[in-house]
Amino acid sequence: MGELLGIKAETLRNWIRRDLGEAGKLPAAAAEPADAELARLRRANEILKTASAFFAQAELDRKLGS
């Protein structure tokens, strides 16, 4: 999510830690997801971006064709 806003992952982690009050309250798994999980989430994000662009274009085509 941070990539879409131009925010680095470490910055997001720091904000979460600050909001929780201390770094010790944040589970290690939440702080740094496994490489495979990160890859899966990035792939899902790319699929969603592609689908969004596809449907946005279809909507424009539909409106222009009317």
N, CA, C and O atoms as a MOPAC input file, in Angstrom:
PM7 MOZYME 1SCF
protein

 N      0.81300 1    -1.18800 1     0.00000 1
 C      0.00000 1     0.00000 1     0.00000 1
 C      0.86100 1     1.25800 1     0.00000 1
 O      0.56900 1     2.23000 1    -0.69700 1
 N      1.90600 1     1.22000 1     0.78000 1
 C      2.78700 1     2.38000 1     0.84600 1
 C      3.40100 1     2.73300 1    -0.49600 1
 O      3.64400 1     3.90500 1    -0.78500 1
 N      3.65400 1     1.71800 1    -1.31900 1
 C      4.24100 1     1.97900 1    -2.63500 1
 C      3.34800 1     2.87800 1    -3.47700 1
 O      3.84100 1     3.72300 1    -4.22300 1
 N      2.04200 1     2.70100 1    -3.36000 1
 C      1.10500 1     3.51700 1    -4.13200 1
 C      1.16600 1     4.97900 1    -3.70200 1
 O      0.90600 1     5.88400 1    -4.49400 1
 N      1.51400 1     5.19400 1    -2.44000 1
 C      1.57600 1     6.54500 1    -1.91200 1
 C      2.99400 1     7.09800 1    -1.86400 1
 O      3.20900 1     8.23700 1    -1.44800 1
 N      3.95800 1     6.29200 1    -2.28900 1
 C      5.34500 1     6.72100 1    -2.26600 1
 C      5.94300 1     6.70300 1    -0.87200 1
 O      6.85000 1     7.48000 1    -0.57700 1
 N      5.44500 1     5.82200 1    -0.01000 1
 C      5.93000 1     5.71200 1     1.35800 1
 C      6.65500 1     4.38500 1     1.50100 1
 O      6.11800 1     3.33800 1     1.14000 1
 N      7.87300 1     4.42700 1     2.02600 1
 C      8.65900 1     3.20500 1     2.18300 1
 C      8.06900 1     2.31700 1     3.27400 1
 O      7.45200 1     2.80000 1     4.22300 1
 N      8.27000 1     1.01100 1     3.12000 1
 C      7.73700 1     0.02300 1     4.06000 1
 C      8.24700 1     0.27900 1     5.47500 1
 O      7.48600 1     0.15100 1     6.43400 1
 N      9.50900 1     0.63500 1     5.61700 1
 C     10.06800 1     0.88000 1     6.95300 1
 C      9.37300 1     2.06100 1     7.63000 1
 O      9.15700 1     2.04100 1     8.84200 1
 N      9.02400 1     3.08000 1     6.86000 1
 C      8.29900 1     4.22600 1     7.42000 1
 C      6.94400 1     3.78100 1     7.94100 1
 O      6.54100 1     4.17800 1     9.03500 1
 N      6.23700 1     2.96400 1     7.17600 1
 C      4.94500 1     2.45100 1     7.63100 1
 C      5.09400 1     1.63500 1     8.90600 1
 O      4.29800 1     1.77300 1     9.83500 1
 N      6.13100 1     0.77200 1     8.95100 1
 C      6.36700 1    -0.02600 1    10.16000 1
 C      6.61900 1     0.87500 1    11.36600 1
 O      6.10900 1     0.61800 1    12.45600 1
 N      7.40400 1     1.92900 1    11.16700 1
 C      7.68300 1     2.85500 1    12.27200 1
 C      6.40600 1     3.53700 1    12.75400 1
 O      6.21900 1     3.71300 1    13.95800 1
 N      5.54100 1     3.91800 1    11.84600 1
 C      4.27800 1     4.54800 1    12.24000 1
 C      3.42300 1     3.57600 1    13.05200 1
 O      2.82400 1     3.95300 1    14.05900 1
 N      3.37600 1     2.32400 1    12.60400 1
 C      2.59400 1     1.32200 1    13.33100 1
 C      3.16600 1     1.12300 1    14.72200 1
 O      2.42200 1     1.09100 1    15.70100 1
 N      4.47300 1     0.99000 1    14.81700 1
 C      5.11000 1     0.80900 1    16.12000 1
 C      4.82400 1     2.00200 1    17.03100 1
 O      4.52600 1     1.82500 1    18.21200 1
 N      4.91300 1     3.19600 1    16.49100 1
 C      4.65200 1     4.39700 1    17.29300 1
 C      3.21200 1     4.40400 1    17.78100 1
 O      2.94900 1     4.72300 1    18.94100 1
 N      2.28100 1     4.05600 1    16.90300 1
 C      0.87100 1     4.05000 1    17.28500 1
 C      0.55800 1     2.98700 1    18.33500 1
 O     -0.35100 1     3.16600 1    19.14600 1
 N      1.30600 1     1.88100 1    18.32400 1
 C      1.09200 1     0.84000 1    19.32200 1
 C      1.74600 1     1.19900 1    20.65900 1
 O      1.48200 1     0.55100 1    21.67100 1
 N      2.57600 1     2.20200 1    20.66600 1
 C      3.18900 1     2.65100 1    21.90500 1
 C      4.62200 1     2.20700 1    22.07500 1
 O      5.42500 1     2.94100 1    22.65100 1
 N      4.96600 1     1.03100 1    21.59400 1
 C      6.34100 1     0.55600 1    21.66600 1
 C      6.53400 1    -0.58000 1    20.66200 1
 O      5.58400 1    -1.26800 1    20.29000 1
 N      7.77400 1    -0.75900 1    20.23600 1
 C      8.06200 1    -1.76500 1    19.21800 1
 C      7.80100 1    -3.17600 1    19.71500 1
 O      7.49500 1    -4.05700 1    18.91100 1
 N      7.91000 1    -3.41600 1    21.00500 1
 C      7.73500 1    -4.74900 1    21.55700 1
 C      6.33200 1    -5.29800 1    21.40800 1
 O      6.14800 1    -6.51200 1    21.49000 1
 N      5.33400 1    -4.45300 1    21.19300 1
 C      3.95600 1    -4.91500 1    21.06500 1
 C      3.63000 1    -5.42300 1    19.67400 1
 O      2.58800 1    -6.04600 1    19.47100 1
 N      4.50100 1    -5.16700 1    18.72200 1
 C      4.26100 1    -5.56500 1    17.33700 1
 C      4.85900 1    -6.94400 1    17.09600 1
 O      6.07000 1    -7.11300 1    17.23400 1
 N      4.04800 1    -7.93100 1    16.74300 1
 C      4.57900 1    -9.27000 1    16.48600 1
 C      5.59200 1    -9.24300 1    15.34800 1
 O      5.43100 1    -8.49200 1    14.38600 1
 N      6.61800 1   -10.04700 1    15.45600 1
 C      7.67200 1   -10.08800 1    14.43300 1
 C      7.09300 1   -10.42100 1    13.06600 1
 O      7.53600 1    -9.86500 1    12.06000 1
 N      6.12000 1   -11.31000 1    13.00900 1
 C      5.52600 1   -11.69300 1    11.72600 1
 C      4.84100 1   -10.50800 1    11.06200 1
 O      4.85600 1   -10.39200 1     9.83700 1
 N      4.24900 1    -9.64000 1    11.84600 1
 C      3.59100 1    -8.46100 1    11.28000 1
 C      4.61500 1    -7.42600 1    10.85100 1
 O      4.38400 1    -6.68600 1     9.89400 1
 N      5.73600 1    -7.36600 1    11.54300 1
 C      6.76100 1    -6.36900 1    11.22900 1
 C      7.44400 1    -6.67000 1     9.90600 1
 O      7.69600 1    -5.75800 1     9.11900 1
 N      7.74900 1    -7.94400 1     9.65000 1
 C      8.44700 1    -8.31100 1     8.44000 1
 C      7.87400 1    -9.60900 1     7.88100 1
 O      8.25500 1   -10.69400 1     8.32200 1
 N      6.96100 1    -9.50900 1     6.91600 1
 C      6.37300 1   -10.72700 1     6.35600 1
 C      7.42500 1   -11.55200 1     5.62100 1
 O      8.42400 1   -11.01700 1     5.14000 1
 N      7.19300 1   -12.82900 1     5.54300 1
 C      8.10800 1   -13.72100 1     4.82300 1
 C      8.17900 1   -13.29900 1     3.36200 1
 O      7.24100 1   -12.71800 1     2.81700 1
 N      9.30500 1   -13.60300 1     2.74900 1
 C      9.49300 1   -13.23000 1     1.34000 1
 C      8.39200 1   -13.77400 1     0.44400 1
 O      7.92100 1   -13.08100 1    -0.45700 1
 N      7.98300 1   -15.01100 1     0.68900 1
 C      6.93200 1   -15.60900 1    -0.13800 1
 C      5.61800 1   -14.87200 1     0.03100 1
 O      4.90500 1   -14.64100 1    -0.94600 1
 N      5.29300 1   -14.50200 1     1.25100 1
 C      4.05300 1   -13.75700 1     1.50800 1
 C      4.10800 1   -12.39100 1     0.85000 1
 O      3.13000 1   -11.94100 1     0.25300 1
 N      5.24300 1   -11.73800 1     0.95800 1
 C      5.41200 1   -10.42500 1     0.33800 1
 C      5.26700 1   -10.52600 1    -1.17900 1
 O      4.61700 1    -9.68500 1    -1.79800 1
 N      5.86300 1   -11.53900 1    -1.77100 1
 C      5.75500 1   -11.73600 1    -3.21800 1
 C      4.29900 1   -11.98100 1    -3.61300 1
 O      3.82600 1   -11.45000 1    -4.61800 1
 N      3.58700 1   -12.79200 1    -2.81300 1
 C      2.18100 1   -13.08300 1    -3.10300 1
 C      1.34000 1   -11.80800 1    -3.03200 1
 O      0.48000 1   -11.57700 1    -3.88100 1
 N      1.59300 1   -10.99200 1    -2.02300 1
 C      0.83300 1    -9.75300 1    -1.87800 1
 C      1.14000 1    -8.76400 1    -3.00600 1
 O      0.24400 1    -8.07800 1    -3.49900 1
 N      2.39100 1    -8.69700 1    -3.40400 1
 C      2.75200 1    -7.80600 1    -4.51700 1
 C      2.08300 1    -8.26000 1    -5.81000 1
 O      1.59700 1    -7.44000 1    -6.58800 1
 N      2.06300 1    -9.57100 1    -6.03300 1
 C      1.41200 1   -10.11300 1    -7.23800 1
 C     -0.07900 1    -9.80500 1    -7.22100 1
 O     -0.64800 1    -9.40100 1    -8.23500 1
 N     -0.70900 1    -9.99800 1    -6.06600 1
 C     -2.13500 1    -9.69300 1    -5.94500 1
 C     -2.39300 1    -8.21600 1    -6.20300 1
 O     -3.38600 1    -7.85400 1    -6.83400 1
 N     -1.50900 1    -7.37500 1    -5.71900 1
 C     -1.64700 1    -5.93300 1    -5.93300 1
 C     -1.55100 1    -5.59200 1    -7.42100 1
 O     -2.31500 1    -4.76300 1    -7.91600 1
 N     -0.62700 1    -6.21900 1    -8.12900 1
 C     -0.49800 1    -5.98500 1    -9.56100 1
 C     -1.74200 1    -6.44700 1   -10.31600 1
 O     -2.19400 1    -5.77500 1   -11.24300 1
 N     -2.29100 1    -7.58500 1    -9.92100 1
 C     -3.51600 1    -8.08400 1   -10.55300 1
 C     -4.65800 1    -7.10300 1   -10.33300 1
 O     -5.42100 1    -6.81600 1   -11.25600 1
 N     -4.77800 1    -6.58700 1    -9.11400 1
 C     -5.84900 1    -5.62900 1    -8.82100 1
 C     -5.67500 1    -4.33000 1    -9.60000 1
 O     -6.65700 1    -3.75900 1   -10.07500 1
 N     -4.44100 1    -3.86100 1    -9.73400 1
 C     -4.19500 1    -2.64600 1   -10.52100 1
 C     -4.57900 1    -2.85500 1   -11.98100 1
 O     -5.19700 1    -1.98800 1   -12.59900 1
 N     -4.20900 1    -4.01300 1   -12.52700 1
 C     -4.52700 1    -4.32600 1   -13.91800 1
 C     -6.03700 1    -4.41900 1   -14.12100 1
 O     -6.57400 1    -3.88900 1   -15.09400 1
 N     -6.70900 1    -5.08800 1   -13.20600 1
 C     -8.16900 1    -5.21700 1   -13.30500 1
 C     -8.84300 1    -3.85700 1   -13.19900 1
 O     -9.79500 1    -3.57300 1   -13.92600 1
 N     -8.35500 1    -3.02400 1   -12.30400 1
 C     -8.92000 1    -1.68700 1   -12.13800 1
 C     -8.78700 1    -0.87600 1   -13.42700 1
 O     -9.73700 1    -0.22300 1   -13.85900 1
 N     -7.60200 1    -0.92300 1   -14.03600 1
 C     -7.38600 1    -0.19700 1   -15.29100 1
 C     -8.29000 1    -0.74700 1   -16.39200 1
 O     -8.84900 1     0.02000 1   -17.17600 1
 N     -8.43600 1    -2.06400 1   -16.45500 1
 C     -9.28900 1    -2.69000 1   -17.46100 1
 C    -10.73600 1    -2.21300 1   -17.32800 1
 O    -11.35600 1    -1.81000 1   -18.31300 1
 N    -11.27000 1    -2.26000 1   -16.10600 1
 C    -12.66200 1    -1.87000 1   -15.91400 1
 C    -12.87100 1    -0.36800 1   -16.07500 1
 O    -13.93400 1     0.05900 1   -16.52700 1
 N    -11.88400 1     0.43100 1   -15.71600 1
 C    -11.99000 1     1.87200 1   -15.92700 1
 C    -12.05300 1     2.17600 1   -17.42300 1
 O    -12.84700 1     3.00900 1   -17.86100 1
 N    -11.21600 1     1.49900 1   -18.20100 1
 C    -11.22700 1     1.70400 1   -19.64900 1
 C    -12.54600 1     1.22400 1   -20.25400 1
 O    -13.09400 1     1.87500 1   -21.14300 1
 N    -13.05000 1     0.10100 1   -19.78000 1
 C    -14.32600 1    -0.41700 1   -20.27700 1
 C    -15.45200 1     0.57000 1   -19.99100 1
 O    -16.33800 1     0.76000 1   -20.82400 1
 N    -15.42300 1     1.19200 1   -18.83000 1
 C    -16.44400 1     2.18400 1   -18.48100 1
 C    -16.34000 1     3.40100 1   -19.39300 1
 O    -17.36100 1     3.92400 1   -19.83900 1
 N    -15.11900 1     3.86000 1   -19.67800 1
 C    -14.94800 1     4.98600 1   -20.59600 1
 C    -15.44000 1     4.62700 1   -21.98600 1
 O    -16.11600 1     5.42500 1   -22.63600 1
 N    -15.10500 1     3.42900 1   -22.44400 1
 C    -15.54700 1     2.99900 1   -23.76400 1
 C    -17.08500 1     2.93700 1   -23.82400 1
 O    -17.69100 1     3.32100 1   -24.82400 1
 N    -17.69500 1     2.45200 1   -22.74700 1
 C    -19.14100 1     2.35200 1   -22.69900 1
 C    -19.78100 1     3.74500 1   -22.76600 1
 O    -20.76900 1     3.94600 1   -23.47200 1
 N    -19.21200 1     4.69900 1   -22.02700 1
 C    -19.77000 1     6.05400 1   -22.01500 1
 C    -19.57500 1     6.75400 1   -23.35700 1
 O    -20.45900 1     7.48100 1   -23.81100 1
 N    -18.43700 1     6.54100 1   -23.98800 1
 C    -18.18100 1     7.18400 1   -25.26400 1
 C    -18.98600 1     6.54300 1   -26.39700 1
 O    -19.29300 1     7.19800 1   -27.39300 1
 N    -19.32000 1     5.28500 1   -26.24200 1
 C    -20.08000 1     4.56900 1   -27.26800 1
 C    -21.56800 1     4.86500 1   -27.21900 1
 O    -22.29300 1     4.53000 1   -28.15600 1
 N    -22.03500 1     5.48100 1   -26.15300 1
 C    -23.48400 1     5.73900 1   -25.99900 1
 C    -23.93800 1     6.83700 1   -26.90200 1
 O    -25.11900 1     7.18500 1   -26.90500 1

